[in-house]
């Protein structure tokens, strides 16, 4: 995995305008026209253009976007509220100043609308005045899009994006332009400041595996697990219950003390559920009016109880919680198949289920026929 913190695709005149925005913003709920950190007098111009088309001008190129957190590493602890400045990197492709209007819908990973971006900035510097250099040699400048609070580690995407760029005489707010605009940008999934998220999964053998997702940073990472785990892999396989902590070192960026930047993530792995047959047989055939041999199941591990369903008529289940057993007993009056499943186990590992089949044969009959 090679996560990008700044987007390296040139965008703006035709496709992918704004790899910029935001990551996840908590204070807002998914309500249609909630404002973001917008320009006071700027009108949303999206209704004036046809989505999926662009004008003829290629004046401004967006190179990427970053969140600048309040620390030298530009990092954040996963799952925590983080405040950072959103900055976009753009290249003015002309020898004169430009004003830039950005109009977009900010959505979370579930597709819910967070807010609407309606913002004008400028004047942009002329191309000859740009001093920073992008990875491909293109000069660029940064535009500050304000301070946002977001949940570190959760995705956010920008959709329905329109960009309008006016000449110096136009100023802010930007107005309709017949040529200097683009409304043909695919949805953009934004990456946050450097962070790591740990997830646990269960394979087909019901064994627990841990994987890590690192986003942000330089991409030049090394990994170190708990002191008692001598591994430097990005994930772990077939782990036992316990607490696991991963430290990710970004070897491409240093903190205020000139040490390589680091972030950590932790996860608790709970025991998987267990369920075994400890007495009796699962498939029994009895004559009508005869009790079955009691069948006992024992649960353990991450399970806290069991659920018994579809017992044939005449049978009962008795749970002995202190000993973690359930007993199936009684005299069945009908055929049927029942199921015993663990409950209380913690995701991601699933419940364990076992079952049994009861067959009731009718009693033999004797008919006396008179000669």
VOBA-1610 file (N, C-alpha, C; in pm, whole numbers, padded with zeros to 5 digits, always signed):
BEGIN
Unk+00085-00119+00000Unk+00000+00000+00000Unk+00088+00123+00000Unk+00061+00216-00089Unk+00137+00338-00093Unk+00043+00456-00089Unk+00001+00495+00030Unk-00096+00604+00040Unk-00033+00736+00001Unk-00113+00822-00060Unk-00066+00955-00096Unk-00126+01057-00002Unk-00044+01150+00041Unk-00097+01257+00126Unk-00138+01374+00042Unk-00062+01406-00060Unk-00104+01507-00156Unk-00130+01436-00287Unk-00229+01481-00361Unk-00264+01416-00484Unk-00171+01464-00595Unk-00121+01371-00673Unk-00018+01404-00769Unk-00071+01415-00910Unk-00201+01406-00927Unk-00257+01415-01061Unk-00294+01559-01092Unk-00252+01612-01205Unk-00293+01745-01244Unk-00441+01742-01276Unk-00510+01842-01226Unk-00652+01841-01247Unk-00702+01977-01287Unk-00792+02014-01306Unk-00857+02140-01323Unk-00906+02160-01462Unk-00836+02177-01564Unk-00892+02220-01690Unk-00984+02115-01749Unk-00959+01987-01725Unk-01047+01886-01782Unk-01102+01794-01675Unk-01019+01709-01619Unk-01074+01614-01522Unk-01005+01627-01388Unk-01060+01562-01292Unk-01017+01561-01152Unk-00972+01693-01099Unk-01062+01779-01081Unk-01027+01909-01026Unk-00978+01899-00885Unk-01040+01850-00800Unk-01005+01893-00667Unk-00973+01779-00577Unk-00866+01722-00587Unk-00831+01618-00495Unk-00829+01681-00362Unk-00874+01796-00355Unk-00865+01861-00229Unk-00972+01825-00142Unk-01046+01806-00111Unk-01114+01838+00010Unk-01136+01724+00101Unk-01151+01748+00179Unk-01163+01713+00312Unk-01178+01569+00336Unk-01156+01541+00430Unk-01139+01418+00484Unk-01260+01382+00566Unk-01279+01415+00678Unk-01407+01391+00746Unk-01434+01502+00843Unk-01553+01557+00841Unk-01582+01668+00928Unk-01693+01627+01023Unk-01664+01633+01151Unk-01761+01579+01243Unk-01875+01672+01280Unk-01853+01799+01302Unk-01958+01876+01365Unk-02084+01887+01283Unk-02077+01855+01153Unk-02192+01872+01067Unk-02261+01739+01046Unk-02393+01740+01044Unk-02466+01620+01009Unk-02498+01624+00861Unk-02551+01512+00811Unk-02573+01500+00667Unk-02697+01578+00626Unk-02685+01707+00614Unk-02795+01792+00573Unk-02753+01867+00448Unk-02843+01874+00350Unk-02812+01923+00217Unk-02724+02044+00203Unk-02766+02162+00246Unk-02693+02283+00213Unk-02621+02344+00332Unk-02576+02266+00425Unk-02496+02318+00535Unk-02369+02379+00479Unk-02332+02501+00516Unk-02213+02562+00457Unk-02084+02507+00516Unk-01980+02503+00432Unk-01846+02475+00480Unk-01783+02609+00517Unk-01650+02617+00517Unk-01581+02743+00545Unk-01576+02823+00416Unk-01685+02896+00386Unk-01706+02952+00253Unk-01686+03103+00248Unk-01685+03155+00123Unk-01680+03299+00100Unk-01818+03359+00125Unk-01823+03470+00195Unk-01951+03527+00238Unk-02040+03568+00122Unk-01982+03626+00016Unk-02064+03682-00091Unk-02065+03598-00218Unk-02008+03478-00213Unk-02001+03396-00333Unk-02130+03316-00353Unk-02184+03323-00475Unk-02304+03248-00511Unk-02262+03117-00576Unk-02334+03010-00545Unk-02308+02881-00608Unk-02346+02889-00755Unk-02250+02863-00844Unk-02272+02879-00988Unk-02303+02748-01059Unk-02317+02638-00987Unk-02333+02510-01055Unk-02458+02501-01140Unk-02563+02574-01104Unk-02685+02569-01185Unk-02669+02641-01318Unk-02560+02716-01335Unk-02538+02791-01460Unk-02462+02710-01564Unk-02414+02591-01527Unk-02333+02512-01619Unk-02390+02372-01634Unk-02349+02306-01741Unk-02390+02168-01767Unk-02287+02073-01710Unk-02330+01987-01621Unk-02237+01894-01558Unk-02180+01799-01662Unk-02050+01770-01650Unk-01982+01681-01743Unk-01914+01752-01857Unk-01913+01885-01855Unk-01849+01962-01962Unk-01751+02063-01902Unk-01663+02117-01988Unk-01566+02218-01947Unk-01557+02326-02053Unk-01513+02445-02012Unk-01490+02553-02106Unk-01360+02532-02182Unk-01327+02626-02269Unk-01210+02612-02356Unk-01080+02653-02288Unk-01085+02732-02182Unk-00963+02783-02120Unk-00897+02677-02032Unk-00766+02688-02019Unk-00687+02598-01935Unk-00597+02681-01846Unk-00657+02778-01777Unk-00578+02878-01706Unk-00521+02829-01574Unk-00593+02744-01504Unk-00552+02703-01370Unk-00549+02550-01363Unk-00442+02498-01305Unk-00428+02354-01288Unk-00414+02325-01139Unk-00501+02240-01089Unk-00491+02199-00949Unk-00400+02077-00940Unk-00297+02085-00857Unk-00201+01977-00844Unk-00231+01883-00728Unk-00292+01932-00622Unk-00319+01846-00507Unk-00372+01926-00390Unk-00381+01860-00277Unk-00432+01924-00156Unk-00377+01854-00033Unk-00362+01927+00074Unk-00313+01871+00200Unk-00391+01928+00317Unk-00395+01851+00425Unk-00437+01904+00553Unk-00313+01930+00635Unk-00297+02049+00684Unk-00181+02085+00765Unk-00225+02089+00911Unk-00190+01986+00985Unk-00226+01977+01126Unk-00131+02062+01210Unk-00167+02076+01337Unk-00090+02165+01425Unk+00028+02091+01488Unk+00104+02019+01408Unk+00226+01956+01456Unk+00321+01938+01338Unk+00449+01925+01367Unk+00550+01922+01262Unk+00536+01800+01172Unk+00483+01691+01224Unk+00470+01569+01144Unk+00344+01568+01059Unk+00255+01664+01080Unk+00126+01663+01013Unk+00062+01525+01028Unk+00042+01483+01151Unk-00013+01352+01181Unk-00129+01366+01278Unk-00204+01258+01294Unk-00316+01260+01388Unk-00344+01119+01436Unk-00391+01105+01560Unk-00427+00972+01611Unk-00560+00926+01553Unk-00562+00808+01498Unk-00683+00757+01434Unk-00801+00755+01529Unk-00917+00801+01479Unk-01039+00802+01558Unk-01058+00924+01643Unk-00960+01013+01646Unk-00968+01132+01731Unk-01006+01256+01651Unk-01080+01349+01713Unk-01106+01476+01646Unk-00975+01551+01623Unk-00955+01599+01501Unk-00832+01668+01465Unk-00866+01798+01394Unk-00799+01904+01431Unk-00818+02033+01365Unk-00698+02062+01276Unk-00725+02097+01152Unk-00616+02122+01057Unk-00663+02221+00951Unk-00565+02283+00885Unk-00594+02374+00775Unk-00591+02298+00643Unk-00691+02324+00563Unk-00696+02267+00430Unk-00626+02360+00333Unk-00526+02309+00263Unk-00455+02388+00164Unk-00452+02313+00032Unk-00482+02385-00075Unk-00475+02324-00207Unk-00356+02382-00282Unk-00295+02301-00366Unk-00180+02343-00446Unk-00225+02359-00591Unk-00210+02478-00646Unk-00254+02506-00782Unk-00142+02570-00862Unk-00148+02552-00991Unk-00055+02616-01083Unk-00132+02712-01173Unk-00094+02839-01171Unk-00151+02937-01262Unk-00079+02923-01395Unk-00150+02882-01495Unk-00090+02853-01625Unk-00079+02976-01713Unk-00095+03095-01654Unk-00091+03218-01732Unk+00011+03315-01672Unk+00034+03423-01744Unk+00129+03526-01699Unk+00057+03641-01630Unk-00069+03621-01594Unk-00144+03724-01524Unk-00217+03660-01406Unk-00270+03745-01319Unk-00338+03694-01200Unk-00474+03635-01237Unk-00523+03546-01151Unk-00654+03484-01170Unk-00726+03476-01036Unk-00859+03478-01041Unk-00943+03451-00924Unk-01009+03314-00944Unk-01009+03234-00837Unk-01054+03095-00848Unk-01178+03072-00763Unk-01283+03019-00824Unk-01403+02980-00752Unk-01418+02829-00753Unk-01445+02773-00637Unk-01461+02628-00623Unk-01599+02600-00565Unk-01672+02509-00631Unk-01807+02472-00588Unk-01815+02319-00588Unk-01844+02259-00473Unk-01842+02113-00464Unk-01925+02067-00344Unk-01964+01940-00347Unk-02036+01877-00237Unk-01941+01786-00161Unk-01933+01807-00032Unk-01847+01725+00053Unk-01930+01614+00115Unk-01890+01487+00094Unk-01964+01373+00147Unk-01873+01283+00228Unk-01934+01211+00322Unk-01855+01115+00399Unk-01851+00982+00327Unk-01783+00884+00389Unk-01765+00755+00324Unk-01895+00681+00301Unk-02001+00716+00375Unk-02131+00653+00357Unk-02213+00720+00248Unk-02157+00825+00185Unk-02228+00896+00080Unk-02322+01004+00130Unk-02317+01036+00259Unk-02403+01140+00315Unk-02338+01277+00295Unk-02418+01376+00259Unk-02367+01511+00239Unk-02329+01574+00372Unk-02208+01626+00378Unk-02160+01696+00497Unk-02183+01846+00482Unk-02139+01903+00373Unk-02158+02046+00349Unk-02129+02077+00204Unk-02156+02202+00165Unk-02131+02250+00029Unk-02014+02349+00030Unk-01919+02326-00060Unk-01807+02418-00077Unk-01848+02525-00177Unk-01848+02649-00135Unk-01882+02762-00223Unk-01783+02872-00188Unk-01673+02879-00261Unk-01562+02963-00215Unk-01489+03027-00332Unk-01446+03152-00311Unk-01366+03226-00409Unk-01236+03271-00343Unk-01124+03258-00414Unk-00994+03302-00365Unk-00918+03373-00476Unk-00830+03462-00436Unk-00746+03532-00533Unk-00707+03669-00482Unk-00625+03738-00560Unk-00577+03688-00689Unk-00467+03584-00672Unk-00465+03483-00761Unk-00356+03389-00764Unk-00231+03457-00818Unk-00116+03410-00774Unk+00010+03463-00827Unk+00023+03427-00975Unk+00099+03508-01047Unk+00131+03474-01185Unk+00220+03350-01186Unk+00224+03284-01300Unk+00307+03164-01313Unk+00452+03193-01279Unk+00503+03308-01321Unk+00643+03342-01298Unk+00674+03370-01151Unk+00570+03393-01070Unk+00590+03424-00928Unk+00581+03301-00838Unk+00547+03187-00894Unk+00538+03064-00816Unk+00679+03011-00791Unk+00709+02981-00664Unk+00846+02939-00630Unk+00853+02793-00584Unk+00745+02738-00536Unk+00747+02598-00495Unk+00738+02509-00619Unk+00799+02390-00608Unk+00807+02300-00723Unk+00741+02167-00690Unk+00649+02125-00775Unk+00580+01997-00759Unk+00671+01883-00801Unk+00628+01760-00773Unk+00712+01643-00800Unk+00748+01628-00948Unk+00665+01677-01038Unk+00695+01665-01181Unk+00763+01789-01237Unk+00804+01881-01149Unk+00875+02000-01193Unk+00787+02122-01214Unk+00656+02106-01203Unk+00564+02218-01220Unk+00570+02309-01098Unk+00576+02440-01122Unk+00570+02533-01009Unk+00426+02544-00960Unk+00411+02581-00831Unk+00276+02590-00778Unk+00272+02688-00662Unk+00150+02718-00620Unk+00123+02801-00504Unk+00013+02735-00423Unk+00005+02771-00295Unk-00096+02711-00208Unk-00204+02812-00172Unk-00327+02762-00165Unk-00440+02844-00123Unk-00496+02786+00006Unk-00515+02871+00104Unk-00567+02829+00234Unk-00719+02823+00228Unk-00775+02706+00256Unk-00920+02690+00254Unk-00982+02685+00392Unk-00909+02731+00491Unk-00967+02744+00623Unk-00942+02625+00713Unk-00991+02637+00837Unk-00970+02536+00940Unk-01092+02446+00950Unk-01066+02317+00956Unk-01172+02218+00968Unk-01140+02122+01082Unk-01244+02070+01144Unk-01228+01965+01243Unk-01282+01836+01184Unk-01201+01733+01186Unk-01240+01607+01123Unk-01198+01490+01211Unk-01255+01375+01185Unk-01220+01254+01257Unk-01107+01184+01184Unk-00994+01174+01249Unk-00877+01115+01186Unk-00901+00967+01156Unk-00876+00928+01032Unk-00888+00788+00994Unk-01013+00753+00918Unk-01108+00847+00902Unk-01230+00821+00827Unk-01228+00894+00693Unk-01279+00832+00588Unk-01269+00892+00454Unk-01374+00999+00429Unk-01346+01086+00334Unk-01442+01185+00287Unk-01419+01203+00138Unk-01524+01229+00064Unk-01508+01249-00080Unk-01575+01378-00124Unk-01522+01431-00235Unk-01576+01552-00296Unk-01645+01514-00425Unk-01770+01558-00441Unk-01848+01524-00559Unk-01907+01651-00620Unk-01963+01637-00742Unk-02036+01747-00807Unk-01952+01875-00809Unk-01831+01866-00865Unk-01730+01972-00855Unk-01733+02065-00978Unk-01742+02194-00952Unk-01729+02297-01055Unk-01617+02392-01016Unk-01532+02428-01113Unk-01428+02529-01092Unk-01447+02640-01194Unk-01442+02764-01147Unk-01453+02881-01233Unk-01337+02973-01202Unk-01265+03021-01305Unk-01150+03109-01282Unk-01163+03233-01369Unk-01166+03348-01303Unk-01185+03475-01371Unk-01053+03549-01386Unk-01051+03646-01475Unk-00935+03733-01494Unk-00927+03832-01378Unk-00813+03904-01363Unk-00797+03997-01251Unk-00912+04097-01238Unk-00964+04141-01351Unk-01072+04239-01345Unk-01200+04183-01287Unk-01213+04049-01288Unk-01334+03987-01237Unk-01342+03990-01086Unk-01230+03960-01019Unk-01224+03962-00873Unk-01315+03859-00810Unk-01333+03874-00679Unk-01424+03789-00602Unk-01546+03870-00562Unk-01665+03814-00567Unk-01695+03676-00605Unk-01681+03653-00755Unk-01649+03528-00795Unk-01642+03498-00938Unk-01783+03494-00993Unk-01794+03526-01121Unk-01923+03527-01188Unk-01918+03432-01307Unk-02031+03418-01373Unk-02040+03327-01487Unk-01937+03363-01593Unk-01870+03261-01646Unk-01774+03278-01755Unk-01807+03177-01864Unk-01803+03219-01988Unk-01837+03129-02098Unk-01725+03034-02134Unk-01602+03063-02088Unk-01489+02979-02128Unk-01403+02931-02012Unk-01398+03006-01903Unk-01304+02976-01794Unk-01373+02898-01682Unk-01398+02770-01707Unk-01467+02688-01610Unk-01449+02541-01645Unk-01475+02455-01548Unk-01476+02310-01573Unk-01570+02243-01473Unk-01665+02165-01526Unk-01764+02096-01444Unk-01763+01947-01480Unk-01644+01892-01494Unk-01630+01753-01538Unk-01522+01683-01457Unk-01541+01672-01328Unk-01441+01613-01240Unk-01499+01490-01170Unk-01431+01376-01175Unk-01481+01258-01103Unk-01475+01278-00952Unk-01551+01197-00879Unk-01546+01204-00733Unk-01404+01179-00684Unk-01366+01251-00579Unk-01230+01241-00525Unk-01236+01190-00381Unk-01163+01082-00353Unk-01149+01033-00217Unk-01022+01093-00158Unk-01036+01163-00048Unk-00925+01240+00008Unk-00856+01162+00119Unk-00723+01172+00123Unk-00647+01109+00231Unk-00612+01212+00337Unk-00603+01168+00464Unk-00583+01260+00576Unk-00436+01279+00609Unk-00406+01350+00717Unk-00270+01349+00771Unk-00228+01207+00808Unk-00099+01191+00832Unk-00043+01060+00863Unk-00117+00995+00981Unk-00168+00874+00959Unk-00233+00798+01066Unk-00234+00652+01029Unk-00259+00567+01127Unk-00269+00423+01102Unk-00394+00370+01168Unk-00466+00284+01096Unk-00587+00219+01146Unk-00563+00068+01144Unk-00592+00002+01254Unk-00578-00144+01263Unk-00716-00209+01254Unk-00724-00315+01174Unk-00848-00391+01160Unk-00818-00539+01183Unk-00914-00610+01238Unk-00900-00753+01259Unk-01002-00826+01173Unk-00959-00934+01109Unk-01048-01014+01026Unk-01032-01161+01064Unk-01135-01239+01035Unk-01128-01383+01058Unk-01125-01455+00925Unk-01032-01551+00910Unk-01026-01626+00786Unk-01120-01745+00794Unk-01115-01832+00692Unk-01209-01943+00685Unk-01191-02042+00799Unk-01074-02043+00861Unk-01050-02131+00974Unk-01083-02067+01107Unk-01150-01951+01101Unk-01188-01877+01221Unk-01067-01834+01303Unk-00958-01803+01234Unk-00838-01751+01297Unk-00835-01600+01275Unk-00780-01528+01370Unk-00781-01382+01364Unk-00653-01330+01300Unk-00671-01241+01203Unk-00559-01173+01138Unk-00574-01023+01159Unk-00464-00952+01170Unk-00465-00807+01187Unk-00399-00743+01066Unk-00465-00644+01008Unk-00402-00567+00901Unk-00405-00420+00937Unk-00312-00346+00881Unk-00302-00202+00910Unk-00319-00124+00781Unk-00383-00009+00792Unk-00400+00082+00679Unk-00335+00214+00718Unk-00230+00252+00646Unk-00158+00376+00674Unk-00192+00476+00565Unk-00236+00593+00603Unk-00264+00699+00506Unk-00189+00824+00547Unk-00164+00910+00448Unk-00083+01029+00472Unk+00064+00996+00471Unk+00144+01097+00505Unk+00288+01075+00515Unk+00356+01064+00381Unk+00484+01024+00385Unk+00566+01020+00265Unk+00553+00890+00188Unk+00502+00785+00251Unk+00495+00654+00188Unk+00616+00567+00217Unk+00720+00624+00276Unk+00842+00549+00310Unk+00832+00504+00456Unk+00764+00392+00480Unk+00730+00352+00616Unk+00806+00226+00659Unk+00830+00217+00789Unk+00872+00092+00852Unk+00778+00064+00968Unk+00769-00064+01009Unk+00667-00106+01104Unk+00730-00181+01221Unk+00675-00160+01340Unk+00723-00228+01459Unk+00605-00259+01551Unk+00591-00388+01591Unk+00481-00428+01677Unk+00524-00429+01823Unk+00435-00478+01911Unk+00463-00484+02055Unk+00603-00539+02081Unk+00656-00505+02198Unk+00791-00550+02233Unk+00805-00702+02228Unk+00695-00773+02259Unk+00703-00919+02261Unk+00680-00982+02125Unk+00661-00900+02021Unk+00641-00951+01886Unk+00756-00900+01799Unk+00846-00987+01765Unk+00965-00948+01690Unk+00935-00951+01541Unk+00842-00865+01498Unk+00804-00861+01357Unk+00802-00717+01308Unk+00833-00699+01181Unk+00832-00566+01119Unk+00740-00565+00997Unk+00639-00650+00999Unk+00544-00657+00888Unk+00432-00556+00908Unk+00357-00530+00800Unk+00246-00436+00810Unk+00124-00499+00875Unk+00116-00632+00875Unk+00005-00702+00937Unk+00051-00827+01008Unk-00041-00891+01081Unk-00012-01014+01154Unk-00116-01119+01120Unk-00074-01247+01122Unk-00165-01357+01090Unk-00178-01452+01208Unk-00299-01508+01223Unk-00327-01613+01321Unk-00280-01572+01461Unk-00330-01459+01509Unk-00287-01408+01638Unk-00372-01465+01751Unk-00317-01465+01869Unk-00388-01507+01989Unk-00454-01385+02053Unk-00549-01406+02144Unk-00613-01291+02210Unk-00511-01204+02282Unk-00537-01074+02282Unk-00448-00980+02349Unk-00456-00843+02287Unk-00375-00751+02336Unk-00368-00614+02285Unk-00245-00603+02195Unk-00267-00551+02075Unk-00159-00538+01977Unk-00142-00391+01941Unk-00018-00344+01943Unk+00013-00205+01912Unk+00116-00201+01800Unk+00088-00122+01698Unk+00178-00106+01585Unk+00230+00037+01582Unk+00361+00053+01570Unk+00423+00183+01551Unk+00470+00193+01407Unk+00424+00298+01339Unk+00463+00323+01200Unk+00558+00442+01199Unk+00675+00422+01142Unk+00774+00529+01131Unk+00776+00579+00988Unk+00760+00711+00972Unk+00769+00774+00841Unk+00913+00819+00821Unk+00986+00745+00740Unk+01128+00774+00719Unk+01152+00889+00622Unk+01043+00952+00578Unk+01059+01064+00486Unk+01026+01198+00548Unk+00997+01201+00680Unk+00961+01327+00744Unk+01005+01325+00890Unk+01053+01442+00938Unk+01103+01453+01075Unk+01019+01550+01155Unk+01019+01529+01288Unk+00942+01615+01376Unk+01025+01734+01422Unk+00972+01810+01519Unk+01041+01930+01565Unk+01175+01900+01632Unk+01193+01776+01678Unk+01319+01736+01741Unk+01413+01666+01643Unk+01380+01674+01515Unk+01459+01613+01408Unk+01459+01461+01415Unk+01356+01404+01479Unk+01338+01259+01480Unk+01237+01222+01372Unk+01249+01101+01319Unk+01151+01057+01220Unk+01012+01055+01283Unk+00913+01097+01206Unk+00776+01102+01255Unk+00721+00961+01277Unk+00640+00946+01381Unk+00582+00817+01414Unk+00435+00833+01452Unk+00357+00731+01419Unk+00219+00721+01466Unk+00196+00578+01514Unk+00104+00562+01607Unk+00076+00429+01661Unk-00073+00398+01652Unk-00103+00271+01644Unk-00240+00224+01647Unk-00249+00098+01730Unk-00359+00079+01801Unk-00376-00039+01887Unk-00510-00106+01859Unk-00514-00235+01886Unk-00638-00310+01870Unk-00639-00424+01972Unk-00756-00452+02026Unk-00772-00564+02120Unk-00835-00681+02046Unk-00767-00795+02050Unk-00819-00917+01988Unk-00880-01004+02097Unk-01009-01025+02088Unk-01079-01108+02185Unk-01077-01254+02142Unk-01096-01347+02237Unk-01096-01489+02200Unk-01209-01520+02103Unk-01183-01611+02011Unk-01290-01655+01922Unk-01387-01742+02000Unk-01510-01749+01952Unk-01610-01832+02018Unk-01581-01980+01991Unk-01614-02065+02088Unk-01602-02210+02070Unk-01732-02276+02110Unk-01761-02389+02047Unk-01881-02466+02079Unk-01853-02612+02043Unk-01865-02702+02141Unk-01836-02844+02116Unk-01945-02931+02176Unk-01963-03048+02115Unk-02054-03149+02169Unk-01979-03226+02276Unk-02029-03226+02398Unk-01957-03292+02508Unk-02027-03417+02559Unk-02151-03440+02518Unk-02221-03561+02563Unk-02339-03586+02470Unk-02369-03715+02447Unk-02481-03749+02362Unk-02443-03752+02216Unk-02544-03764+02131Unk-02522-03766+01987Unk-02613-03664+01921Unk-02567-03609+01809Unk-02642-03501+01745Unk-02758-03554+01663Unk-02745-03674+01608Unk-02852-03731+01526Unk-02909-03854+01598Unk-03034-03843+01638Unk-03095-03953+01714Unk-03228-03995+01651Unk-03252-04126+01658Unk-03379-04182+01613Unk-03441-04258+01730Unk-03565-04222+01763Unk-03633-04285+01876Unk-03772-04328+01833Unk-03827-04418+01910Unk-03967-04456+01888Unk-04059-04355+01955Unk-04176-04342+01901Unk-04273-04248+01957Unk-04294-04277+02105Unk-04294-04171+02186Unk-04314-04185+02328Unk-04188-04214+02406Unk-04073-04217+02336Unk-03945-04246+02401Unk-03860-04120+02408Unk-03797-04096+02524Unk-03711-03978+02540Unk-03579-03998+02465Unk-03522-03889+02419Unk-03391-03896+02355Unk-03283-03905+02463Unk-03165-03946+02423Unk-03050-03937+02512Unk-03010-03790+02523Unk-02999-03740+02643Unk-02968-03597+02660Unk-02839-03562+02585Unk-02845-03450+02514Unk-02731-03402+02436Unk-02680-03273+02498Unk-02550-03267+02526Unk-02493-03151+02596Unk-02388-03084+02507Unk-02402-02951+02493Unk-02304-02870+02421Unk-02236-02777+02522Unk-02107-02753+02503Unk-02032-02662+02590Unk-01974-02549+02506Unk-01997-02426+02554Unk-01941-02311+02482Unk-01824-02251+02559Unk-01746-02166+02492Unk-01632-02103+02556Unk-01571-01996+02468Unk-01446-01961+02498Unk-01378-01856+02421Unk-01447-01723+02437Unk-01473-01657+02325Unk-01536-01526+02329Unk-01686-01529+02343Unk-01747-01647+02342Unk-01893-01657+02356Unk-01933-01638+02502Unk-02048-01577+02522Unk-02100-01557+02658Unk-02227-01636+02684Unk-02286-01693+02579Unk-02408-01771+02595Unk-02435-01844+02464Unk-02549-01914+02458Unk-02590-01981+02335Unk-02738-01956+02312Unk-02776-01977+02188Unk-02917-01967+02150Unk-02955-02098+02081Unk-03068-02156+02123Unk-03116-02281+02065Unk-03244-02251+01988Unk-03249-02293+01863Unk-03365-02264+01779Unk-03415-02391+01711Unk-03542-02389+01678Unk-03608-02493+01597Unk-03609-02630+01664Unk-03619-02634+01795Unk-03630-02763+01863Unk-03761-02832+01823Unk-03755-02961+01790Unk-03880-03033+01762Unk-03971-03033+01884Unk-04099-03041+01860Unk-04197-03041+01970Unk-04165-03152+02069Unk-04175-03119+02197Unk-04150-03215+02302Unk-04011-03205+02362Unk-03919-03134+02297Unk-03783-03119+02348Unk-03767-02982+02413Unk-03676-02974+02511Unk-03645-02848+02577Unk-03494-02830+02582Unk-03453-02705+02600Unk-03310-02675+02619Unk-03292-02613+02756Unk-03190-02659+02829Unk-03162-02608+02963Unk-03020-02554+02966Unk-03006-02423+02996Unk-02875-02359+02997Unk-02820-02355+03138Unk-02697-02399+03153Unk-02623-02391+03279Unk-02511-02289+03258Unk-02542-02161+03287Unk-02447-02054+03257Unk-02314-02068+03331Unk-02312-02101+03461Unk-02183-02112+03530Unk-02090-02215+03466Unk-02147-02325+03417Unk-02065-02430+03356Unk-02059-02418+03204Unk-02127-02317+03149Unk-02125-02288+03006Unk-02171-02408+02923Unk-02282-02468+02965Unk-02337-02582+02891Unk-02484-02559+02862Unk-02532-02627+02759Unk-02674-02631+02729Unk-02710-02777+02702Unk-02820-02822+02761Unk-02863-02962+02749Unk-02993-02969+02671Unk-02995-03055+02569Unk-03117-03080+02493Unk-03175-03212+02543Unk-03301-03210+02587Unk-03362-03331+02643Unk-03512-03331+02617Unk-03576-03444+02653Unk-03720-03452+02641Unk-03764-03567+02552Unk-03895-03573+02531Unk-03955-03678+02448Unk-04016-03612+02325Unk-03955-03629+02211Unk-04004-03560+02091Unk-04133-03620+02040Unk-04217-03536+01986Unk-04342-03582+01925Unk-04343-03559+01774Unk-04232-03505+01723Unk-04224-03479+01579Unk-04078-03481+01536Unk-04058-03504+01407Unk-03924-03497+01351Unk-03880-03351+01343Unk-03749-03329+01334Unk-03701-03192+01316Unk-03550-03179+01329Unk-03502-03063+01288Unk-03359-03030+01297Unk-03345-02903+01379Unk-03260-02903+01478Unk-03242-02786+01564Unk-03101-02730+01546Unk-03082-02608+01599Unk-02952-02541+01587Unk-02913-02481+01721Unk-02784-02491+01754Unk-02728-02428+01873Unk-02619-02333+01826Unk-02631-02204+01861Unk-02535-02102+01815Unk-02484-02021+01933Unk-02356-01987+01928Unk-02299-01903+02033Unk-02349-01760+02019Unk-02350-01687+02130Unk-02385-01545+02131Unk-02283-01470+02216Unk-02282-01338+02199Unk-02196-01254+02283Unk-02055-01237+02233Unk-02014-01310+02128Unk-01879-01294+02078Unk-01864-01157+02011Unk-01743-01105+02013Unk-01717-00972+01960Unk-01664-00983+01818Unk-01715-00897+01731Unk-01670-00897+01592Unk-01520-00873+01587Unk-01452-00919+01482Unk-01510-00963+01355Unk-01540-01111+01347Unk-01498-01191+01444Unk-01520-01335+01432Unk-01667-01369+01456Unk-01722-01461+01377Unk-01866-01487+01382Unk-01904-01586+01491Unk-02034-01605+01503Unk-02086-01707+01593Unk-02052-01846+01539Unk-02046-01942+01631Unk-02026-02082+01594Unk-02159-02154+01611Unk-02195-02235+01513Unk-02324-02305+01519Unk-02304-02455+01499Unk-02375-02533+01578Unk-02385-02677+01562Unk-02533-02713+01564Unk-02564-02834+01519Unk-02705-02872+01517Unk-02724-03021+01529Unk-02848-03060+01535Unk-02882-03201+01546Unk-03014-03231+01478Unk-03035-03359+01449Unk-03157-03404+01383Unk-03225-03511+01467Unk-03353-03496+01486Unk-03433-03592+01563Unk-03534-03658+01469Unk-03534-03791+01471Unk-03631-03867+01392Unk-03716-03952+01486Unk-03847-03941+01475Unk-03940-04017+01560Unk-04010-04121+01474Unk-03985-04248+01506Unk-04052-04356+01434Unk-04182-04394+01506Unk-04286-04423+01431Unk-04412-04462+01496Unk-04399-04599+01561Unk-04477-04620+01665Unk-04478-04750+01731Unk-04541-04855+01638Unk-04493-04977+01646Unk-04556-05081+01563Unk-04700-05107+01609Unk-04782-05148+01517Unk-04922-05178+01550Unk-04952-05324+01519Unk-05049-05376+01587Unk-05091-05515+01566Unk-05242-05516+01547Unk-05284-05569+01437Unk-05426-05575+01407Unk-05472-05721+01408Unk-05577-05748+01485Unk-05633-05883+01491Unk-05746-05893+01391Unk-05735-05988+01304Unk-05838-06007+01202Unk-05913-06137+01232Unk-06046-06130+01247Unk-06124-06250+01273Unk-06122-06341+01151Unk-06108-06472+01178Unk-06110-06565+01064Unk-06250-06572+01002
//
